Amino acid sequence: AFALYPLVVLWSEQFKEVHPHVRFNISAGGAGKGIADALTGMVDIGLVSRDIHQQEIDRGGYVINVARDAVVPTTSDQNPNLASILRQGIKQDEFRRLFIDGTASKWKQINPSFSDDDLHVYVRSDAAGAAETWAAYLGKSQEDLKGIGIFGDPGMAQAIQKNPLAIGFNNINYVYDIKTGKQTPGIRVVPIDLNGDGTLGPGEDFYGDLDSLTNAVATGAYPSPPSRNLSFLVKGKPKDAVVIEFIKFVLTDEAQSLLLENGYIPLNEKQLLEELAKLN
C-alpha cells in the first residue's frame, strides 16, 4: 500500500538500530498487490490500506492493524471554484454523482453556484486501498468508481496538480507537507459537507493543517470510511521469529510515537493490546 510505505521505511530503520542483522526489502504498490504478494508467499508482510475481503481471509490472510489514516477528496489549488468549494464543501450524494453515477461533465452540474467549466474525475487504475476506501464511503467498491484511471498515489497527486478542473482522492500523506503541516502547493483537500446543509460549519472545517485533520480522524469527527485502519497482512498466524519481533515492535509506544509527526494516527492503548493478542 502506498499509504503505509513511508511509515514502514521509518519503522525498519528504527528496528535495524536494535537488530542490525535484519535486512528489509520494502516496495510501494497498491494494497491489492501487497495482499496478493503476501498470500502467494512472495513477501513476508503485505501492506494493506483497506478492509480485507472474505475470500482473502479464506486464503489464509491474517491481519494486524498498525496505524490509522484517511483518504480525502482532492482538487487543484487553481480550481476556479475553489473559494466556493472551501466555503460550502461537497455533499456525499454529490460525490456519489461524480464518482459512481458519472453523470456530471460540468462543475455547475454538481452545484449551481460552481462554474460552467468541464469537470474531470480521476480514479485509481491500480487495485488500491485509497480507492476501495473512498468507494466504501460512497456505499460501493473500487470497481464501481467511474473516471480517468491514474496509477498510484503520487501519480494521482501530480495529475490533480496539473489539471485545475479535476477532482480525485488521495491518502493524506500525499496532500500535506509533513514538515510544515500545510497542504502541498498545487493540491487542496475538497471539504466534505458532512451534515449536508450546503455550508462548511465549524465542526466540519478541519482541513487547514495536518494536526487538525489527524485529530478529526482520531476523534471520529472525520468519518470512517473514508478514515481507515492501516494493516500488515501475513499468510496465516505469524510463525517466523523476526516477523513476530518486528510486528511487536511497531505496536510499541516507541514505534507508535513516530505516527502523528508523519501524518498518521496512532492506535490507542485498547487497540494496541487487541493487536498484540493476535500474536499470542
GUSE-224633 format. One line per field, with one value per residue (C-alpha): y, x, z; residue number from 1; residue in three letters. Coordinates in nm, 3 decimals. Layout:
N
py <- Y	...
px <- X	...
pz <- Z	...
resi <- NUM	...
resn <- ALA	...
***
This chain:
280
py <- 0.000	0.343	0.475	0.261	0.264	0.580	0.468	0.116	0.262	0.467	0.167	-0.055	0.198	0.215	-0.166	-0.210	0.007	-0.275	-0.564	-0.467	-0.819	-0.791	-0.691	-0.527	-0.512	-0.268	-0.169	0.054	-0.052	-0.062	-0.260	-0.528	-0.605	-0.620	-0.867	-1.083	-1.097	-1.196	-1.466	-1.622	-1.622	-1.371	-1.144	-1.195	-0.898	-0.726	-0.360	-0.306	0.012	-0.124	-0.377	-0.737	-0.933	-1.265	-1.456	-1.315	-1.439	-1.777	-1.794	-1.752	-1.373	-1.278	-0.908	-0.697	-0.330	-0.100	0.260	0.476	0.739	0.876	0.927	1.279	1.413	1.647	1.915	2.168	2.490	2.660	2.527	2.827	2.706	2.671	2.958	2.819	2.463	2.569	2.769	2.510	2.174	1.893	1.658	1.280	1.246	1.498	1.289	0.986	1.163	1.238	0.908	0.644	0.774	0.957	1.193	1.527	1.661	2.026	2.170	2.352	2.019	1.942	2.279	2.565	2.813	2.647	2.749	2.606	2.461	2.098	1.857	1.571	1.287	1.092	0.744	0.486	0.243	0.008	-0.207	0.050	0.080	0.451	0.375	0.093	0.317	0.616	0.389	0.242	0.595	0.617	0.275	0.093	-0.081	0.026	-0.146	0.091	0.412	0.595	0.829	0.856	0.592	0.719	0.486	0.525	0.788	1.002	0.985	1.095	1.393	1.501	1.466	1.677	1.945	1.970	1.997	2.287	2.123	1.778	1.608	1.290	1.147	1.083	0.947	1.242	1.189	1.285	1.604	1.756	1.851	1.658	1.921	2.226	2.056	2.263	2.136	2.074	2.351	2.271	2.047	2.116	1.896	1.919	1.952	1.711	1.880	1.614	1.734	1.825	2.177	2.347	2.524	2.413	2.461	2.485	2.115	2.019	2.251	2.069	2.062	2.373	2.177	1.819	1.833	1.943	1.663	1.384	1.499	1.484	1.127	1.029	1.171	1.038	1.386	1.277	0.963	0.606	0.542	0.741	0.721	0.366	0.121	0.053	-0.307	-0.577	-0.894	-1.222	-1.567	-1.747	-1.652	-1.533	-1.805	-1.651	-1.511	-1.199	-1.118	-1.153	-0.937	-0.664	-0.662	-0.645	-0.356	-0.150	-0.188	-0.037	0.319	0.395	0.300	0.449	0.779	0.836	0.843	1.186	1.380	1.180	1.227	0.908	0.840	0.601	0.316	0.372	0.151	-0.081	-0.125	-0.197	-0.471	-0.625	-0.639	-0.777	-1.052	-1.174	-1.275	-1.493
px <- 0.000	0.134	-0.022	0.192	0.515	0.677	0.592	0.731	1.057	1.087	0.997	1.251	1.528	1.429	1.416	1.759	1.920	1.843	1.856	2.132	2.140	1.783	1.752	1.437	1.323	1.029	0.836	0.534	0.229	-0.147	-0.298	-0.414	-0.052	0.055	-0.222	-0.159	0.217	0.167	-0.091	0.131	0.433	0.636	0.670	0.656	0.426	0.179	0.097	-0.279	-0.487	-0.841	-1.073	-0.986	-1.230	-1.370	-1.201	-0.864	-0.930	-1.032	-0.693	-0.515	-0.493	-0.413	-0.442	-0.272	-0.373	-0.075	-0.198	-0.484	-0.508	-0.763	-0.845	-0.952	-1.109	-0.870	-0.861	-0.612	-0.543	-0.603	-0.961	-1.178	-1.440	-1.200	-1.341	-1.696	-1.578	-1.395	-1.696	-1.966	-1.793	-1.936	-2.208	-2.187	-2.466	-2.283	-1.965	-2.179	-2.300	-1.939	-1.765	-2.042	-2.311	-2.064	-2.345	-2.166	-1.948	-1.958	-1.882	-2.215	-2.398	-2.272	-2.365	-2.537	-2.300	-1.999	-1.868	-1.972	-1.623	-1.568	-1.517	-1.263	-1.295	-0.979	-0.986	-0.713	-0.613	-0.436	-0.601	-0.578	-0.680	-0.745	-0.991	-1.161	-1.195	-1.327	-1.575	-1.685	-1.769	-1.999	-2.153	-1.972	-1.643	-1.347	-1.489	-1.788	-1.582	-1.609	-1.342	-0.999	-0.765	-0.442	-0.171	-0.060	-0.097	0.196	0.056	-0.288	-0.144	0.060	-0.237	-0.456	-0.185	-0.163	-0.538	-0.736	-1.068	-1.003	-1.126	-0.982	-0.878	-0.554	-0.409	-0.348	0.030	0.025	-0.173	0.003	0.369	0.487	0.748	0.518	0.184	0.033	-0.127	0.124	0.142	-0.081	-0.330	-0.617	-0.850	-1.214	-1.404	-1.692	-2.020	-2.092	-2.437	-2.542	-2.662	-2.474	-2.217	-1.899	-1.967	-1.703	-1.741	-1.671	-1.379	-1.065	-0.853	-0.639	-0.338	-0.231	-0.273	-0.637	-0.718	-0.541	-0.720	-1.054	-0.971	-0.871	-1.192	-1.421	-1.523	-1.389	-1.594	-1.482	-1.477	-1.300	-1.074	-0.943	-0.706	-0.365	-0.258	0.001	-0.124	0.063	-0.031	-0.152	-0.070	0.294	0.547	0.875	1.055	1.184	0.842	0.681	0.950	0.904	0.524	0.555	0.797	0.560	0.296	0.525	0.491	0.833	0.722	0.373	0.528	0.650	0.298	0.150	0.456	0.447	0.079	-0.065	-0.289	-0.158	-0.366	-0.499	-0.399	-0.701	-0.637	-0.266	-0.349	-0.605	-0.349	-0.070	-0.308	-0.327	0.041	-0.001
pz <- 0.000	-0.093	0.230	0.461	0.262	0.411	0.764	0.722	0.589	0.912	1.129	0.952	1.019	1.386	1.412	1.247	1.514	1.760	1.508	1.260	1.109	0.971	0.605	0.468	0.107	0.106	-0.206	-0.261	-0.459	-0.432	-0.144	-0.389	-0.478	-0.112	-0.033	-0.341	-0.279	0.087	0.006	-0.263	-0.030	-0.232	0.072	0.450	0.512	0.279	0.346	0.346	0.348	0.314	0.473	0.391	0.176	0.296	0.012	0.124	0.479	0.333	0.158	0.493	0.520	0.881	0.961	1.227	1.238	1.294	1.241	1.112	0.841	0.596	0.231	0.132	-0.189	-0.370	-0.637	-0.775	-0.586	-0.925	-0.950	-1.049	-0.799	-0.506	-0.297	-0.327	-0.259	0.059	0.178	0.102	0.082	-0.132	-0.003	-0.002	-0.260	-0.484	-0.459	-0.550	-0.865	-0.955	-0.882	-0.904	-1.141	-1.367	-1.468	-1.420	-1.700	-1.584	-1.241	-1.222	-1.255	-0.905	-0.760	-0.947	-0.779	-0.947	-1.290	-1.628	-1.680	-1.779	-1.491	-1.498	-1.246	-1.160	-1.004	-0.944	-1.220	-0.976	-0.706	-0.429	-0.066	-0.118	-0.400	-0.208	0.100	-0.096	-0.276	0.060	0.180	-0.125	-0.049	-0.330	-0.415	-0.632	-0.942	-0.928	-0.946	-1.278	-1.411	-1.570	-1.424	-1.267	-1.132	-0.772	-0.505	-0.624	-0.979	-0.860	-0.669	-0.973	-1.210	-0.979	-0.951	-1.331	-1.401	-1.245	-1.342	-1.194	-0.879	-0.728	-0.391	-0.204	0.115	0.347	0.329	-0.038	0.026	0.327	0.364	0.671	0.761	0.752	0.822	0.540	0.221	-0.056	-0.320	-0.617	-0.433	-0.194	0.008	-0.102	0.230	0.288	0.384	0.646	0.756	0.400	0.485	0.199	0.418	0.590	0.962	1.238	1.321	0.958	0.881	1.000	0.686	0.745	0.865	0.923	1.303	1.270	1.025	1.215	1.532	1.345	1.238	1.593	1.746	1.473	1.355	1.015	0.941	0.878	0.588	0.443	0.751	0.792	0.954	0.803	0.846	0.796	0.626	0.666	0.535	0.844	1.201	1.204	1.296	1.180	1.486	1.308	1.159	1.503	1.662	1.400	1.436	1.815	1.771	1.554	1.827	2.094	2.221	2.069	1.717	1.753	1.867	1.509	1.371	1.442	1.324	0.999	0.922	1.072	1.372	1.639	1.777	2.129	2.423	2.386	2.013	2.070	2.324	2.084	1.802	2.025	2.140	1.778	1.803	2.114
resi <- 1	2	3	4	5	6	7	8	9	10	11	12	13	14	15	16	17	18	19	20	21	22	23	24	25	26	27	28	29	30	31	32	33	34	35	36	37	38	39	40	41	42	43	44	45	46	47	48	49	50	51	52	53	54	55	56	57	58	59	60	61	62	63	64	65	66	67	68	69	70	71	72	73	74	75	76	77	78	79	80	81	82	83	84	85	86	87	88	89	90	91	92	93	94	95	96	97	98	99	100	101	102	103	104	105	106	107	108	109	110	111	112	113	114	115	116	117	118	119	120	121	122	123	124	125	126	127	128	129	130	131	132	133	134	135	136	137	138	139	140	141	142	143	144	145	146	147	148	149	150	151	152	153	154	155	156	157	158	159	160	161	162	163	164	165	166	167	168	169	170	171	172	173	174	175	176	177	178	179	180	181	182	183	184	185	186	187	188	189	190	191	192	193	194	195	196	197	198	199	200	201	202	203	204	205	206	207	208	209	210	211	212	213	214	215	216	217	218	219	220	221	222	223	224	225	226	227	228	229	230	231	232	233	234	235	236	237	238	239	240	241	242	243	244	245	246	247	248	249	250	251	252	253	254	255	256	257	258	259	260	261	262	263	264	265	266	267	268	269	270	271	272	273	274	275	276	277	278	279	280
resn <- ALA	PHE	ALA	LEU	TYR	PRO	LEU	VAL	VAL	LEU	TRP	SER	GLU	GLN	PHE	LYS	GLU	VAL	HIS	PRO	HIS	VAL	ARG	PHE	ASN	ILE	SER	ALA	GLY	GLY	ALA	GLY	LYS	GLY	ILE	ALA	ASP	ALA	LEU	THR	GLY	MET	VAL	ASP	ILE	GLY	LEU	VAL	SER	ARG	ASP	ILE	HIS	GLN	GLN	GLU	ILE	ASP	ARG	GLY	GLY	TYR	VAL	ILE	ASN	VAL	ALA	ARG	ASP	ALA	VAL	VAL	PRO	THR	THR	SER	ASP	GLN	ASN	PRO	ASN	LEU	ALA	SER	ILE	LEU	ARG	GLN	GLY	ILE	LYS	GLN	ASP	GLU	PHE	ARG	ARG	LEU	PHE	ILE	ASP	GLY	THR	ALA	SER	LYS	TRP	LYS	GLN	ILE	ASN	PRO	SER	PHE	SER	ASP	ASP	ASP	LEU	HIS	VAL	TYR	VAL	ARG	SER	ASP	ALA	ALA	GLY	ALA	ALA	GLU	THR	TRP	ALA	ALA	TYR	LEU	GLY	LYS	SER	GLN	GLU	ASP	LEU	LYS	GLY	ILE	GLY	ILE	PHE	GLY	ASP	PRO	GLY	MET	ALA	GLN	ALA	ILE	GLN	LYS	ASN	PRO	LEU	ALA	ILE	GLY	PHE	ASN	ASN	ILE	ASN	TYR	VAL	TYR	ASP	ILE	LYS	THR	GLY	LYS	GLN	THR	PRO	GLY	ILE	ARG	VAL	VAL	PRO	ILE	ASP	LEU	ASN	GLY	ASP	GLY	THR	LEU	GLY	PRO	GLY	GLU	ASP	PHE	TYR	GLY	ASP	LEU	ASP	SER	LEU	THR	ASN	ALA	VAL	ALA	THR	GLY	ALA	TYR	PRO	SER	PRO	PRO	SER	ARG	ASN	LEU	SER	PHE	LEU	VAL	LYS	GLY	LYS	PRO	LYS	ASP	ALA	VAL	VAL	ILE	GLU	PHE	ILE	LYS	PHE	VAL	LEU	THR	ASP	GLU	ALA	GLN	SER	LEU	LEU	LEU	GLU	ASN	GLY	TYR	ILE	PRO	LEU	ASN	GLU	LYS	GLN	LEU	LEU	GLU	GLU	LEU	ALA	LYS	LEU	ASN
***
